[in-house]
Amino acid sequence: MSEILGYRQLPAETIELINGIKQNANDLGVLFDVLGENSTVDKRWLAIAKTDLQKAFMVLVRAVARPDGF
């Protein structure tokens, strides 16, 4: 069995929660693709929003996974 360094063994319920978070992130990514194709959307603010939301989803995963390390 492989393990991720710094992470505890994750129960099925936790894995399901993390997969739900990742699915929501992927769904939101589709919206960013659509907005990126729209010429009236400010691309700078879109990029900032995308980066901030990517960070937020990573933090959500970390909150659920509760890694042991830094």
Secondary structure by P-SEA (a helix, b strand, c coil): cccccccccccaaaaaaaaaaaaaaaaaaaaaaaaaacccccaaaaaaaaaaaaaaaaaaaaaaaccccc
